[in-house]
Amino acid sequence: MGSRQVTSWHGKNITVAGLGVSGISAARALAGLGASVTVVDGGDSEGHRARAAELEAAGISVRLADATTLPEGTDLVVTSPGWKPDSPLFAAAAEAGVEVVGDVEIAWLLRGPDAAPWLAITGTNGKTTTTQMLASILRAAGLKTAAVGNIGTPIIDVVTGGEAYDVLAVELSSYQLHWAPSVRAHSAVVLNLAPDHLDWHGSMEAYAVDKGRIYEGNTVACVYNVADRATEDLVVEADVEEGCRAIGFTLGAPGPSMLGVVDGILVDRAFVENRQKNAQELAQVEDVNPPAPHNIANALAAAALARAFGVEPRAVRDGLRDFRPDAHRVAHVDEVDGVTYVDDSKATNTHAAEASLAAFEPVVWIAGGLAKGATFDELVRKSAERLRAVVLMGADRALIADALARHAPQVPVVDLDRTDTGAMLAAVREAARLAERGDTVLLAPACASMDMFANYNERGDAFADAVRELAAESA
Protein backbone atom coordinates (compact mmCIF):
# COMPACT_ATOMS: atom_id res chain seq x y z
CA MET A 1 0.00 0.00 0.00
CA GLY A 2 2.82 2.42 0.94
CA SER A 3 1.90 5.96 -0.06
CA ARG A 4 -0.67 4.81 -2.64
CA GLN A 5 -4.30 5.78 -2.23
CA VAL A 6 -6.92 3.05 -2.05
CA THR A 7 -9.67 3.68 -4.59
CA SER A 8 -12.11 1.20 -3.06
CA TRP A 9 -12.28 -0.92 0.06
CA HIS A 10 -15.35 -2.81 -1.16
CA GLY A 11 -14.86 -6.56 -1.11
CA LYS A 12 -11.36 -6.46 0.40
CA ASN A 13 -10.66 -9.09 3.05
CA ILE A 14 -9.15 -7.23 5.98
CA THR A 15 -7.90 -8.71 9.22
CA VAL A 16 -7.83 -6.36 12.19
CA ALA A 17 -5.41 -7.34 14.97
CA GLY A 18 -6.71 -6.39 18.39
CA LEU A 19 -10.13 -5.88 19.95
CA GLY A 20 -9.24 -2.63 21.71
CA VAL A 21 -10.47 0.89 21.04
CA SER A 22 -8.43 1.48 17.89
CA GLY A 23 -9.11 -2.01 16.53
CA ILE A 24 -12.86 -1.64 16.95
CA SER A 25 -12.71 1.81 15.33
CA ALA A 26 -10.81 0.45 12.31
CA ALA A 27 -13.09 -2.57 11.98
CA ARG A 28 -16.28 -0.51 12.00
CA ALA A 29 -14.93 2.09 9.56
CA LEU A 30 -13.66 -0.46 7.04
CA ALA A 31 -16.78 -2.60 7.26
CA GLY A 32 -18.82 0.54 6.63
CA LEU A 33 -16.86 1.02 3.40
CA GLY A 34 -17.77 -2.47 2.20
CA ALA A 35 -14.74 -4.44 3.33
CA SER A 36 -15.08 -7.96 4.71
CA VAL A 37 -13.54 -7.59 8.16
CA THR A 38 -12.31 -10.21 10.62
CA VAL A 39 -11.01 -9.12 14.03
CA VAL A 40 -8.58 -11.43 15.81
CA ASP A 41 -7.54 -11.24 19.44
CA GLY A 42 -5.77 -13.61 21.82
CA GLY A 43 -8.13 -12.81 24.69
CA ASP A 44 -11.36 -14.58 25.58
CA SER A 45 -12.62 -12.80 28.68
CA GLU A 46 -16.17 -11.71 29.37
CA GLY A 47 -15.25 -8.24 28.15
CA HIS A 48 -13.77 -9.64 24.96
CA ARG A 49 -16.89 -11.65 24.28
CA ALA A 50 -19.15 -8.65 24.89
CA ARG A 51 -17.20 -6.49 22.45
CA ALA A 52 -17.14 -9.35 19.94
CA ALA A 53 -20.92 -9.71 20.13
CA GLU A 54 -21.39 -6.00 19.33
CA LEU A 55 -19.15 -6.26 16.27
CA GLU A 56 -20.75 -9.48 15.07
CA ALA A 57 -24.15 -7.79 15.28
CA ALA A 58 -22.74 -5.24 12.81
CA GLY A 59 -21.66 -8.00 10.41
CA ILE A 60 -18.00 -8.11 11.47
CA SER A 61 -16.42 -11.50 12.15
CA VAL A 62 -14.47 -11.92 15.38
CA ARG A 63 -12.05 -14.70 16.30
CA LEU A 64 -11.06 -14.85 19.96
CA ALA A 65 -8.36 -16.86 21.75
CA ASP A 66 -6.23 -17.00 18.58
CA ALA A 67 -3.87 -14.17 17.73
CA THR A 68 -1.43 -16.19 15.63
CA THR A 69 -3.28 -17.63 12.64
CA LEU A 70 -3.86 -15.45 9.58
CA PRO A 71 -7.44 -15.81 8.29
CA GLU A 72 -7.52 -17.35 4.84
CA GLY A 73 -7.80 -14.89 1.96
CA THR A 74 -6.59 -11.86 3.94
CA ASP A 75 -5.66 -8.93 1.66
CA LEU A 76 -4.43 -6.56 4.39
CA VAL A 77 -3.72 -6.67 8.13
CA VAL A 78 -4.56 -3.61 10.23
CA THR A 79 -2.88 -3.76 13.62
CA SER A 80 -3.51 -2.04 16.91
CA PRO A 81 -0.43 -0.10 18.10
CA GLY A 82 0.73 -2.43 20.88
CA TRP A 83 1.23 -5.56 18.78
CA LYS A 84 4.95 -6.26 18.39
CA PRO A 85 6.47 -6.44 14.89
CA ASP A 86 7.62 -10.02 15.57
CA SER A 87 4.11 -11.26 16.41
CA PRO A 88 3.34 -14.65 14.82
CA LEU A 89 0.36 -13.18 12.99
CA PHE A 90 2.63 -10.73 11.19
CA ALA A 91 5.15 -13.47 10.37
CA ALA A 92 2.29 -15.38 8.77
CA ALA A 93 1.27 -12.24 6.87
CA ALA A 94 4.81 -11.72 5.59
CA GLU A 95 4.99 -15.32 4.43
CA ALA A 96 1.71 -14.83 2.54
CA GLY A 97 2.86 -11.52 1.04
CA VAL A 98 0.25 -9.53 2.96
CA GLU A 99 1.04 -5.98 4.12
CA VAL A 100 0.60 -4.92 7.76
CA VAL A 101 -0.37 -1.32 8.58
CA GLY A 102 -1.76 0.50 11.61
CA ASP A 103 -4.93 2.41 12.37
CA VAL A 104 -3.15 5.74 11.80
CA GLU A 105 -2.21 4.63 8.28
CA ILE A 106 -5.84 3.73 7.60
CA ALA A 107 -6.97 7.11 8.93
CA TRP A 108 -4.55 8.85 6.58
CA LEU A 109 -5.78 6.85 3.59
CA LEU A 110 -9.42 7.56 4.47
CA ARG A 111 -8.95 11.34 4.42
CA GLY A 112 -11.01 13.21 1.86
CA PRO A 113 -9.59 15.59 -0.77
CA ASP A 114 -10.23 18.64 1.46
CA ALA A 115 -9.07 16.99 4.68
CA ALA A 116 -7.51 19.03 7.47
CA PRO A 117 -3.71 19.04 7.55
CA TRP A 118 -1.93 17.30 10.43
CA LEU A 119 0.45 18.93 12.89
CA ALA A 120 2.17 15.87 14.37
CA ILE A 121 3.90 15.33 17.70
CA THR A 122 6.04 12.47 18.97
CA GLY A 123 8.87 11.98 21.47
CA THR A 124 9.71 9.81 24.44
CA ASN A 125 8.07 12.22 26.89
CA GLY A 126 5.72 15.19 26.73
CA LYS A 127 3.67 14.10 23.69
CA THR A 128 0.23 14.39 25.23
CA THR A 129 0.89 17.68 27.00
CA THR A 130 2.38 19.24 23.85
CA THR A 131 -0.50 18.00 21.70
CA GLN A 132 -3.04 19.45 24.10
CA MET A 133 -1.11 22.73 24.34
CA LEU A 134 -1.07 22.93 20.54
CA ALA A 135 -4.82 22.29 20.32
CA SER A 136 -5.41 25.02 22.91
CA ILE A 137 -3.31 27.49 20.90
CA LEU A 138 -5.10 26.58 17.66
CA ARG A 139 -8.48 27.07 19.34
CA ALA A 140 -7.33 30.45 20.68
CA ALA A 141 -6.57 31.37 17.06
CA GLY A 142 -10.20 30.64 16.16
CA LEU A 143 -9.41 27.40 14.32
CA LYS A 144 -11.58 24.29 14.43
CA THR A 145 -9.29 21.55 15.73
CA ALA A 146 -9.06 18.40 17.84
CA ALA A 147 -6.30 16.63 19.74
CA VAL A 148 -6.26 13.10 18.30
CA GLY A 149 -4.07 10.08 17.62
CA ASN A 150 -2.53 8.46 20.66
CA ILE A 151 -5.00 10.34 22.88
CA GLY A 152 -8.74 10.87 23.03
CA THR A 153 -11.01 9.87 20.18
CA PRO A 154 -9.57 7.31 17.72
CA ILE A 155 -8.20 9.19 14.75
CA ILE A 156 -10.18 7.07 12.28
CA ASP A 157 -13.40 8.21 13.95
CA VAL A 158 -12.35 11.86 13.59
CA VAL A 159 -11.34 11.48 9.95
CA THR A 160 -14.54 9.65 8.98
CA GLY A 161 -16.93 11.48 11.32
CA GLY A 162 -18.07 14.08 8.81
CA GLU A 163 -17.06 17.09 10.92
CA ALA A 164 -14.92 19.66 9.11
CA TYR A 165 -11.70 20.70 10.85
CA ASP A 166 -9.21 23.40 9.90
CA VAL A 167 -6.24 21.45 11.31
CA LEU A 168 -5.62 18.46 13.59
CA ALA A 169 -3.14 18.19 16.46
CA VAL A 170 -1.98 14.58 16.16
CA GLU A 171 -0.04 12.71 18.85
CA LEU A 172 1.78 9.72 17.40
CA SER A 173 3.57 7.00 19.36
CA SER A 174 6.56 5.11 18.02
CA TYR A 175 4.25 2.08 17.69
CA GLN A 176 1.84 4.02 15.49
CA LEU A 177 4.60 5.53 13.36
CA HIS A 178 6.10 2.09 12.76
CA TRP A 179 2.92 1.02 10.99
CA ALA A 180 2.15 4.31 9.15
CA PRO A 181 4.34 4.60 6.02
CA SER A 182 2.09 7.03 4.12
CA VAL A 183 1.53 9.77 6.70
CA ARG A 184 2.77 13.17 5.54
CA ALA A 185 2.33 15.93 8.09
CA HIS A 186 2.17 19.66 7.42
CA SER A 187 4.74 20.09 10.20
CA ALA A 188 6.00 17.78 12.96
CA VAL A 189 8.17 17.59 16.06
CA VAL A 190 10.21 14.95 17.84
CA LEU A 191 10.33 16.38 21.36
CA ASN A 192 13.14 14.19 22.72
CA LEU A 193 14.63 10.74 22.45
CA ALA A 194 15.54 8.47 25.36
CA PRO A 195 15.53 4.68 25.78
CA ASP A 196 11.95 3.43 26.05
CA HIS A 197 9.90 0.55 24.67
CA LEU A 198 13.12 -1.16 23.60
CA ASP A 199 11.48 -4.54 24.26
CA TRP A 200 9.05 -3.65 21.44
CA HIS A 201 11.45 -2.04 18.97
CA GLY A 202 14.43 -4.28 19.64
CA SER A 203 17.05 -1.51 19.84
CA MET A 204 17.47 2.21 20.43
CA GLU A 205 18.37 2.62 16.77
CA ALA A 206 15.12 1.02 15.61
CA TYR A 207 13.16 3.12 18.11
CA ALA A 208 14.75 6.33 16.78
CA VAL A 209 14.05 5.34 13.16
CA ASP A 210 10.37 4.86 13.94
CA LYS A 211 10.19 8.21 15.74
CA GLY A 212 11.90 9.87 12.78
CA ARG A 213 9.20 8.68 10.39
CA ILE A 214 7.12 11.63 11.60
CA TYR A 215 9.30 14.02 9.57
CA GLU A 216 8.90 12.17 6.26
CA GLY A 217 7.22 14.36 3.67
CA ASN A 218 6.77 17.38 5.95
CA THR A 219 5.85 20.44 3.91
CA VAL A 220 6.52 23.47 6.15
CA ALA A 221 8.54 22.73 9.31
CA CYS A 222 10.47 19.94 11.00
CA VAL A 223 10.74 21.04 14.63
CA TYR A 224 13.57 19.61 16.75
CA ASN A 225 14.98 19.94 20.28
CA VAL A 226 18.26 21.89 20.27
CA ALA A 227 19.26 20.17 23.54
CA ASP A 228 18.75 16.71 22.04
CA ARG A 229 21.06 16.28 19.05
CA ALA A 230 19.40 13.00 18.09
CA THR A 231 16.20 14.85 17.15
CA GLU A 232 18.12 17.18 14.82
CA ASP A 233 19.84 14.17 13.26
CA LEU A 234 16.42 12.74 12.42
CA VAL A 235 15.51 15.99 10.65
CA VAL A 236 18.71 15.86 8.62
CA GLU A 237 17.96 12.30 7.55
CA ALA A 238 14.32 12.94 6.63
CA ASP A 239 13.06 13.19 3.06
CA VAL A 240 10.91 16.34 3.15
CA GLU A 241 9.17 18.56 0.63
CA GLU A 242 11.15 21.31 -1.05
CA GLY A 243 11.19 24.42 1.12
CA CYS A 244 10.46 22.64 4.41
CA ARG A 245 12.50 24.25 7.20
CA ALA A 246 14.32 22.90 10.24
CA ILE A 247 13.11 24.81 13.32
CA GLY A 248 14.78 24.38 16.71
CA PHE A 249 13.46 25.05 20.20
CA THR A 250 15.65 25.73 23.21
CA LEU A 251 15.33 26.80 26.83
CA GLY A 252 18.14 29.26 26.16
CA ALA A 253 18.35 32.30 23.91
CA PRO A 254 17.37 31.21 20.40
CA GLY A 255 19.45 31.63 17.29
CA PRO A 256 17.90 32.32 13.88
CA SER A 257 15.24 29.75 12.90
CA MET A 258 14.65 28.86 16.55
CA LEU A 259 12.21 29.52 19.38
CA GLY A 260 13.59 30.01 22.89
CA VAL A 261 13.53 31.94 26.14
CA VAL A 262 14.99 35.38 26.86
CA ASP A 263 14.55 37.05 30.28
CA GLY A 264 11.47 34.99 31.12
CA ILE A 265 9.85 35.53 27.72
CA LEU A 266 9.12 32.87 25.08
CA VAL A 267 10.35 34.31 21.80
CA ASP A 268 10.24 33.36 18.12
CA ARG A 269 13.20 33.92 15.78
CA ALA A 270 11.90 31.50 13.15
CA PHE A 271 8.61 32.82 11.79
CA VAL A 272 9.49 36.52 11.67
CA GLU A 273 10.83 38.89 9.05
CA ASN A 274 14.61 39.26 9.18
CA ARG A 275 15.13 36.46 11.69
CA GLN A 276 18.84 37.33 11.81
CA LYS A 277 18.02 40.47 13.79
CA ASN A 278 14.41 40.27 14.96
CA ALA A 279 12.53 38.25 17.59
CA GLN A 280 8.81 38.11 18.31
CA GLU A 281 7.52 37.87 21.89
CA LEU A 282 5.01 35.03 22.22
CA ALA A 283 4.28 34.60 25.94
CA GLN A 284 5.70 34.85 29.43
CA VAL A 285 7.17 31.82 31.18
CA GLU A 286 4.44 32.32 33.79
CA ASP A 287 1.84 31.68 31.08
CA VAL A 288 2.97 28.03 30.98
CA ASN A 289 1.21 25.72 33.42
CA PRO A 290 3.21 24.41 35.23
CA PRO A 291 6.33 26.49 34.40
CA ALA A 292 8.74 23.58 34.97
CA PRO A 293 11.66 23.48 32.47
CA HIS A 294 10.47 20.42 30.59
CA ASN A 295 6.99 21.91 30.28
CA ILE A 296 8.38 25.18 28.93
CA ALA A 297 10.10 23.05 26.28
CA ASN A 298 6.73 21.47 25.49
CA ALA A 299 5.20 24.94 25.15
CA LEU A 300 7.94 26.06 22.76
CA ALA A 301 7.43 22.99 20.60
CA ALA A 302 3.67 23.55 20.48
CA ALA A 303 4.23 27.22 19.67
CA ALA A 304 6.61 26.30 16.84
CA LEU A 305 4.04 24.04 15.21
CA ALA A 306 1.32 26.66 15.63
CA ARG A 307 3.52 29.39 14.17
CA ALA A 308 4.40 27.08 11.27
CA PHE A 309 0.66 26.94 10.58
CA GLY A 310 0.44 30.73 10.58
CA VAL A 311 -0.98 31.35 14.06
CA GLU A 312 -0.53 34.87 15.43
CA PRO A 313 1.58 35.49 18.58
CA ARG A 314 -1.40 36.57 20.69
CA ALA A 315 -3.08 33.19 20.15
CA VAL A 316 0.07 31.41 21.36
CA ARG A 317 -0.07 33.39 24.60
CA ASP A 318 -3.83 32.97 25.05
CA GLY A 319 -3.71 29.25 24.24
CA LEU A 320 -0.95 28.61 26.78
CA ARG A 321 -2.84 30.57 29.42
CA ASP A 322 -6.01 28.57 28.74
CA PHE A 323 -4.26 25.20 28.85
CA ARG A 324 -4.79 22.94 31.86
CA PRO A 325 -2.60 19.81 32.08
CA ASP A 326 -4.09 16.38 32.61
CA ALA A 327 -3.97 14.78 36.04
CA HIS A 328 -0.76 13.07 37.22
CA ARG A 329 1.55 15.32 35.20
CA VAL A 330 3.57 17.40 37.68
CA ALA A 331 0.29 18.11 39.48
CA HIS A 332 0.35 20.05 42.76
CA VAL A 333 -1.66 17.97 45.25
CA ASP A 334 -1.35 19.86 48.54
CA GLU A 335 0.97 21.54 51.01
CA VAL A 336 1.15 19.92 54.44
CA ASP A 337 3.25 21.35 57.28
CA GLY A 338 5.30 23.42 54.85
CA VAL A 339 6.02 20.49 52.52
CA THR A 340 4.69 20.48 48.94
CA TYR A 341 3.36 17.22 47.48
CA VAL A 342 3.54 16.78 43.69
CA ASP A 343 2.06 13.93 41.63
CA ASP A 344 3.96 13.05 38.46
CA SER A 345 2.82 9.44 38.23
CA LYS A 346 2.99 9.83 34.44
CA ALA A 347 6.81 9.84 34.76
CA THR A 348 6.97 6.17 33.81
CA ASN A 349 10.56 6.17 32.51
CA THR A 350 13.90 7.62 33.57
CA HIS A 351 13.86 10.48 31.08
CA ALA A 352 10.52 11.75 32.39
CA ALA A 353 11.60 11.35 36.01
CA GLU A 354 14.81 13.27 35.35
CA ALA A 355 12.84 16.19 33.91
CA SER A 356 10.48 16.12 36.88
CA LEU A 357 13.25 16.02 39.47
CA ALA A 358 14.99 18.92 37.74
CA ALA A 359 11.98 21.15 38.48
CA PHE A 360 12.25 20.92 42.29
CA GLU A 361 14.84 21.19 45.07
CA PRO A 362 15.24 19.74 47.65
CA VAL A 363 13.19 16.60 46.91
CA VAL A 364 12.02 13.57 48.82
CA TRP A 365 11.59 11.23 45.88
CA ILE A 366 9.04 8.38 45.76
CA ALA A 367 10.07 5.98 43.01
CA GLY A 368 9.87 2.40 41.75
CA GLY A 369 7.66 -0.02 39.86
CA LEU A 370 8.33 -1.98 36.67
CA ALA A 371 11.62 -0.89 35.11
CA LYS A 372 10.88 -2.17 31.57
CA GLY A 373 14.57 -2.91 31.08
CA ALA A 374 15.71 0.56 32.14
CA THR A 375 18.86 1.40 34.09
CA PHE A 376 18.98 4.20 36.66
CA ASP A 377 22.64 5.22 37.06
CA GLU A 378 22.46 8.32 34.86
CA LEU A 379 19.18 9.47 36.39
CA VAL A 380 20.53 9.16 39.94
CA ARG A 381 23.89 10.72 39.07
CA LYS A 382 22.24 13.78 37.53
CA SER A 383 19.67 14.18 40.33
CA ALA A 384 21.73 13.26 43.41
CA GLU A 385 22.34 16.81 44.63
CA ARG A 386 18.59 17.54 44.66
CA LEU A 387 17.65 14.57 46.83
CA ARG A 388 16.83 14.96 50.50
CA ALA A 389 15.78 11.31 50.72
CA VAL A 390 14.23 8.51 48.65
CA VAL A 391 11.33 6.15 49.32
CA LEU A 392 11.32 3.08 47.09
CA MET A 393 8.46 0.74 46.30
CA GLY A 394 7.50 -1.73 43.58
CA ALA A 395 8.90 -4.79 41.85
CA ASP A 396 12.16 -3.34 40.52
CA ARG A 397 13.01 -0.94 43.35
CA ALA A 398 16.30 -2.78 43.98
CA LEU A 399 17.62 -1.47 40.64
CA ILE A 400 17.11 2.10 41.83
CA ALA A 401 18.52 1.27 45.27
CA ASP A 402 21.69 -0.07 43.66
CA ALA A 403 22.10 3.09 41.57
CA LEU A 404 21.58 5.24 44.67
CA ALA A 405 24.24 3.25 46.54
CA ARG A 406 26.70 3.90 43.71
CA HIS A 407 25.99 7.55 42.97
CA ALA A 408 24.26 9.03 46.04
CA PRO A 409 25.38 6.98 49.05
CA GLN A 410 24.79 9.94 51.37
CA VAL A 411 21.04 10.06 50.59
CA PRO A 412 18.76 8.24 53.09
CA VAL A 413 16.72 5.48 51.42
CA VAL A 414 13.59 3.75 52.71
CA ASP A 415 12.90 0.42 50.97
CA LEU A 416 9.21 -0.54 51.24
CA ASP A 417 8.89 -4.26 50.68
CA ARG A 418 5.13 -4.39 50.27
CA THR A 419 2.62 -4.32 47.42
CA ASP A 420 -0.69 -4.17 49.32
CA THR A 421 -3.23 -1.38 48.91
CA GLY A 422 -1.78 0.51 51.87
CA ALA A 423 1.71 0.69 50.40
CA MET A 424 1.28 4.17 48.90
CA LEU A 425 0.03 5.59 52.19
CA ALA A 426 3.06 4.08 53.89
CA ALA A 427 5.33 5.63 51.26
CA VAL A 428 3.78 9.07 51.74
CA ARG A 429 4.09 8.79 55.54
CA GLU A 430 7.77 7.86 55.23
CA ALA A 431 8.34 10.76 52.83
CA ALA A 432 6.63 13.17 55.23
CA ARG A 433 8.85 11.93 58.06
CA LEU A 434 11.98 12.57 55.99
CA ALA A 435 10.94 15.93 54.51
CA GLU A 436 11.73 19.34 55.94
CA ARG A 437 9.84 22.60 55.52
CA GLY A 438 10.35 23.94 52.01
CA ASP A 439 10.93 20.45 50.54
CA THR A 440 8.90 18.80 47.78
CA VAL A 441 7.70 15.22 48.10
CA LEU A 442 7.64 14.09 44.48
CA LEU A 443 6.03 10.97 43.06
CA ALA A 444 8.03 10.50 39.85
CA PRO A 445 8.40 6.70 39.73
CA ALA A 446 10.66 6.35 36.66
CA CYS A 447 8.88 3.02 36.20
CA ALA A 448 5.62 1.60 34.89
CA SER A 449 2.84 1.00 37.39
CA MET A 450 1.40 -2.40 36.52
CA ASP A 451 3.18 -4.33 39.25
CA MET A 452 0.95 -2.70 41.88
CA PHE A 453 -1.66 -0.61 40.06
CA ALA A 454 -3.88 -0.92 37.00
CA ASN A 455 -2.21 2.12 35.42
CA TYR A 456 -0.35 5.33 36.25
CA ASN A 457 -3.68 7.10 36.86
CA GLU A 458 -4.59 4.71 39.66
CA ARG A 459 -1.09 5.08 41.12
CA GLY A 460 -1.39 8.87 41.08
CA ASP A 461 -4.85 8.73 42.63
CA ALA A 462 -3.48 6.57 45.44
CA PHE A 463 -0.75 9.12 46.06
CA ALA A 464 -3.23 12.02 46.13
CA ASP A 465 -5.54 10.10 48.48
CA ALA A 466 -2.63 9.39 50.81
CA VAL A 467 -1.61 13.07 50.83
CA ARG A 468 -5.16 14.12 51.61
CA GLU A 469 -5.29 11.66 54.48
CA LEU A 470 -2.02 13.08 55.79
CA ALA A 471 -3.40 16.63 55.48
CA ALA A 472 -6.56 15.69 57.38
CA GLU A 473 -4.48 14.31 60.23
CA SER A 474 -2.42 17.52 60.35
CA ALA A 475 -5.41 19.84 60.33
Disulfide bonds with the S-S distance in Angstrom:
none
